[in-house]
């Protein structure tokens, strides 16, 4: 699974490429879906790309780094046997996520390393995923 976005330093935004805007969330084709709905795994990676892209734009601006262009890509590894309940020992959810910040700039390597570190540090979605936020599920009836 993969998500990608283009960063705009000028507007401090990240435009998600692809995806299924306005489509309801549904099953991934590997889990029995027909591919017409937005898979929640894709949505999660898109949220990470969006957050990391906006953070990259803001941090680079604060550091005085001019980006000629920048894209952010997130790729995730997922064993669908877990979510389908096919194999009890297969994990449910992503087992690895790789975030790539591809920037074009004249900034020196040491500043770029710091840019990557700070982007990861201040990206809310990345930190939430890395620190496994406690989730409470509550069921109510009307």
C-alpha positions as CSV (number, residue, x, y, z in Angstrom):
1,X,0.0,0.0,0.0
2,X,1.3,3.5,-0.8
3,X,0.3,7.2,-0.6
4,X,2.1,10.2,-2.0
5,X,1.7,14.0,-1.9
6,X,3.2,17.1,-3.3
7,X,4.4,19.7,-0.8
8,X,3.8,23.5,-1.3
9,X,6.1,25.5,0.9
10,X,4.4,28.7,-0.2
11,X,1.0,27.7,1.1
12,X,2.2,25.2,3.8
13,X,0.1,22.5,2.3
14,X,0.5,19.0,0.9
15,X,-1.8,17.8,-1.9
16,X,-2.5,14.1,-1.8
17,X,-2.0,12.4,-5.2
18,X,-4.4,9.7,-6.2
19,X,-6.7,8.3,-3.6
20,X,-10.5,8.3,-3.9
21,X,-11.8,11.7,-2.8
22,X,-15.4,11.6,-1.6
23,X,-15.6,7.8,-1.8
24,X,-16.8,5.9,1.3
25,X,-14.3,3.8,3.2
26,X,-14.5,0.2,2.3
27,X,-12.6,-3.1,1.9
28,X,-9.3,-3.3,0.1
29,X,-9.5,-5.7,-2.9
30,X,-7.2,-8.1,-1.0
31,X,-9.8,-8.2,1.7
32,X,-12.7,-8.8,-0.6
33,X,-13.5,-5.3,-1.7
34,X,-14.1,-4.3,-5.4
35,X,-11.7,-1.4,-5.3
36,X,-14.3,1.3,-5.7
37,X,-14.1,2.4,-2.0
38,X,-11.3,4.1,-0.2
39,X,-9.4,1.5,1.9
40,X,-8.8,2.5,5.5
41,X,-5.1,1.6,5.2
42,X,-4.7,3.9,2.2
43,X,-6.5,6.7,4.2
44,X,-4.1,6.1,7.1
45,X,-1.1,6.4,4.8
46,X,-2.6,9.5,3.1
47,X,-3.1,11.1,6.5
48,X,0.6,10.4,7.3
49,X,1.7,11.9,4.0
50,X,-0.5,15.0,4.4
51,X,0.7,15.6,8.0
52,X,4.4,15.0,7.1
53,X,4.1,17.2,4.0
54,X,2.6,20.1,5.9
55,X,5.2,19.7,8.7
56,X,8.0,19.5,6.2
57,X,6.9,22.8,4.6
58,X,6.5,24.5,7.9
59,X,9.8,23.3,9.3
60,X,11.8,24.1,6.2
61,X,10.3,27.6,6.2
62,X,11.3,28.1,9.9
63,X,14.8,26.8,9.1
64,X,15.2,29.2,6.2
65,X,15.5,26.3,3.7
66,X,14.0,27.0,0.3
67,X,12.5,23.9,-1.3
68,X,12.5,23.9,-5.1
69,X,10.1,20.9,-4.9
70,X,9.2,18.3,-2.4
71,X,7.1,15.1,-2.3
72,X,6.3,12.8,0.5
73,X,5.6,9.1,0.1
74,X,4.5,6.6,2.7
75,X,4.5,2.8,2.0
76,X,3.1,0.3,4.4
77,X,3.4,-3.5,4.8
78,X,0.3,-5.3,5.8
79,X,-0.5,-9.0,6.1
80,X,-4.2,-9.3,5.1
81,X,-4.5,-12.7,6.7
82,X,-4.6,-10.9,10.1
83,X,-7.5,-8.6,9.3
84,X,-9.3,-11.4,7.6
85,X,-8.9,-13.7,10.6
86,X,-7.3,-16.4,8.4
87,X,-4.3,-16.9,10.6
88,X,-4.4,-16.1,14.3
89,X,-0.7,-15.4,14.5
90,X,-0.8,-12.9,11.6
91,X,-0.7,-9.4,12.9
92,X,-3.7,-7.0,12.3
93,X,-2.5,-3.7,10.9
94,X,0.7,-2.4,9.4
95,X,3.9,-4.1,10.4
96,X,6.1,-1.5,8.8
97,X,5.7,2.0,7.4
98,X,8.4,3.8,5.4
99,X,8.2,7.6,5.0
100,X,10.2,9.2,2.2
101,X,10.8,12.9,2.0
102,X,12.1,13.7,-1.5
103,X,13.3,17.3,-1.6
104,X,15.0,19.5,-4.2
105,X,17.0,22.2,-2.5
106,X,20.4,23.8,-2.3
107,X,20.6,23.4,1.4
108,X,23.6,21.6,2.9
109,X,23.4,17.9,4.0
110,X,23.6,18.7,7.7
111,X,20.6,21.1,7.5
112,X,18.6,18.5,5.5
113,X,19.3,15.8,8.1
114,X,18.0,18.2,10.8
115,X,15.0,18.9,8.5
116,X,14.1,15.2,8.3
117,X,14.5,14.8,12.1
118,X,12.3,17.8,12.9
119,X,9.7,16.8,10.4
120,X,9.4,13.4,12.0
121,X,9.4,14.9,15.5
122,X,6.7,17.4,14.9
123,X,4.4,15.3,12.6
124,X,1.4,14.6,14.7
125,X,0.3,11.5,12.7
126,X,3.9,10.0,12.6
127,X,4.3,10.5,16.4
128,X,0.8,9.0,17.1
129,X,1.7,5.9,15.0
130,X,5.2,5.6,16.5
131,X,3.9,5.9,20.1
132,X,0.8,3.8,19.7
133,X,-1.8,6.0,21.2
134,X,-4.2,4.3,23.6
135,X,-7.5,3.7,21.9
136,X,-10.8,3.3,23.8
137,X,-13.7,1.7,21.9
138,X,-17.1,2.5,23.2
139,X,-20.4,1.1,21.8
140,X,-23.6,3.0,22.4
141,X,-27.1,2.3,21.2
142,X,-29.8,4.9,20.4
